[in-house]
Amino acid sequence: MGLARYTLRRILQAIPVLLGIATITFFLTNAIPGDPIKIMLGPSPSAQQIATIRAQYGLDQPVYIRYLKYLWAVVHGDLGTSIHFTGTPVLTKILQRLPVTLLLLVSSFTFALVTAIPMGVVSAKRRNKPVDHVSRLVALIGVSTPDFWIGLMLIILFGYYLGWLPPTDLVMPWADPATLEHATTRLDVIVTSIQHLILPTITLGTLQMAAVTRIERSSMLEVLSEEYVKLARAYGVKETTILRKHAFRNAQLPVITIVGLQLTAALGGAVLTETVFSISGMGRLIITAINSQDYPLVMGTTLFFGLTFVVGVILTDLSYAYIDPRVSYGEEEP
Amino acid sequence: MAHSDASVDDGTTPESRSTTGGVNERVEARVGLSYTLSQLRRDPTAMAGLVVIVVMTVVAILTFVDAKLLHYYFATHYWVNPENDPSTVKTLMPPVGLTNIFGEGSWAHPLGTDYRGRDILVRLVYGTRIAIQVGFISTAIGLVGGTTVGSVAGYYGGWVDDALMRAVETLYAIPFLVLVIAFMAAFGRDLTYAMVGVGITTIPSFARLIRSRVVSVREEDYIEAARAAGVRDRNIILRHVIPNSFAPVLVQATLQIGVAILVVAGLSFLGFGVQPPTPSWGQMLASARGYLLPDAWYSVWPGLAILLTVVGFNLLGDGLRDALDPRINN
């Protein structure tokens, strides 16, 4: 099966999953106690007001009708209107916030991969040497530390104590220079953006960094003990060449799997990181939505979190092909 | 330990591989277990992890006994204040006013006091109970649920497998923290729902893991023999399939306890999960967030407590994995 057909098949397979996500979130959200209308209209709304608003948001209909209507609307790209941000379409709100979270995710995964892959490789190469012990210790602490706590510690140290980096908020690199205090050119904005991004990136990326380091190390160790590596050594191939040409690429399959699986942890971590650094992204949006019992917004954000994950997993699956030509697309997914 | 030569590059993670049982699976299981334990005993880091877990669990049990059965007898007599005021006992707060806000470390309060004058060390100690409880109970829920779903799916195959695994994958596709938050918003913001919610979100990983093992165990001769002898499916699954698929699940469960502690700490930090004034590490960090400038140390201790506990479970889990998978040691 060709790559194009495989891609198409993976996308089609994602449809029932997305339908499932929409179903789970719809029924969970419907189980949320309390009446969003009352929150919206204040303490003593008239019965007339309530009825009008209920009808406006379709809350006066039975659950299964609302469910089917919701699905129908979602298929047409309509996620409803937010109750908390009165009148704003949920999709608009999400699309405002999504880039922030995506930027955070991309930068933290970049940080994780750039640090973890060399660390894992060196660790495997120098097994049981001091550098291996240090890297294993760093990875162990990384997978065991609450990410939001790392954020708090970084804020105290670099934000308050040393005063090197801004402790809150995030500036997008494409923001208008006029909206920022000390920025006149695009370069200023980008520099400010990077400064803002450093602490949240480390906060969110540490867990990924640690997880990837661990799997990179064990995967490299496994590959380095393969017969063909021994053979290459016996032929007198230089160790660096073995590492680069023979071992590294073959060791990356499990690493990709872990990166894909880490995405779900990272999306959850984004909620915490955005809270710690007061960043207005999807993570804080969902918290706002739940705290204000904004049904459409809760459903929309959850659906988008699921969508982001599904897209990430498809990209992960597709990247197997790039790394390992032996992967066959005809069989069960790897 | 012999293992098959057919080590195809199937992209599985190390935890999903290990040797399968043979015909005399009971004998082998026993040999395997004692072998595993002896391997584990020789692993100092795994033992260190075990010590951390045992100490934390003992502390958790003692604080549980004190809180639930003795109504904070020890807390009131030895830590909070002898002239106990029942209204302040549960919050582990000194009853005499707010005289000691952000107190520095001293003999009476080794780690100082928080923004309400409460002893930080006492609250940390009592927070152990929540962490350990959450770790074990939510993992148990995920373990039982995941093992059931995974073994049924793997054993029967066909449409049962398809339906169950698609459902599980859907659950997996919603980032677990988001799912638990939505779950708790729907059912209630307290510890029980946090544990159930986290438990449910871990079902997919257990189900996938055990299914991948069951699919290969299912084809073994002894299962075939049991089926031919007329043993009922349920008994085959419970007596043969699950025990022979369990090793990697045990590793996963140990590691998962650490993850559960992290997730519930995160939930409490966000205001879901454990509600104040019950002392929990995540909730202590949430309140510390408001006082990063006046008292930086307040936010250090609960994080260190979480780190230490989770390191314990990770060290033991890694040790178990190495002991169960002889190939890593070779």
Interface residues (C-beta under 8 A of the other chain):
Chain A: P16 V17 L18 G20 I21 I24 T25 L28 T29 N30 A31 I32 P33 L140 I141 V143 S144 T145 P146 D147 F148 W149 L152 M153 I155 I156 Y160 Y161 I215 S218 L221 E222 S225 N250 L253 P254 T257 I258 T264 A265 L267 G268 G269 V271 L272 T275 V276 I286 I287 I290 N291 Q293 V298 T301 T302 F305 G306 F309 V310 V313 Y320 D324 R326 V327 P334
Chain B: D9 D10 G11 T12 T13 P14 R166 A167 E169 T170 L171 Y172 A173 I174 P175 F176 L177 V178 L179 I181 A182 F183 A185 A186 F187 G258 L262 V263 A265 G266 F269 L270 G271 G282 L285 A288 R289 L292 L293 A296 S299 V300 P302 G303 I306 L307 V310 V311 N314 L315 R327 I328 N330
